[in-house]
Amino acid sequence: MNPMWLIRMKRWVQNPPSPARIRMIAAIVAICLLLVLVERTIGWPDALSPNNLRQMR
């Protein structure tokens, strides 16, 4: 573990973030997990996939 992370953890313990910031971070993590779940269950749409340049030639 990088020593800088220990300093960040110390700062978080001394000055915890506001409840609004914690809710915002939790919402972002929840949205990311939801996107991963949808992608795993339904799949990735072909319209959002980049074209393969080798197939175009």
Residue pairs with C-beta under 8 A, 6 or more apart in sequence:
17 25
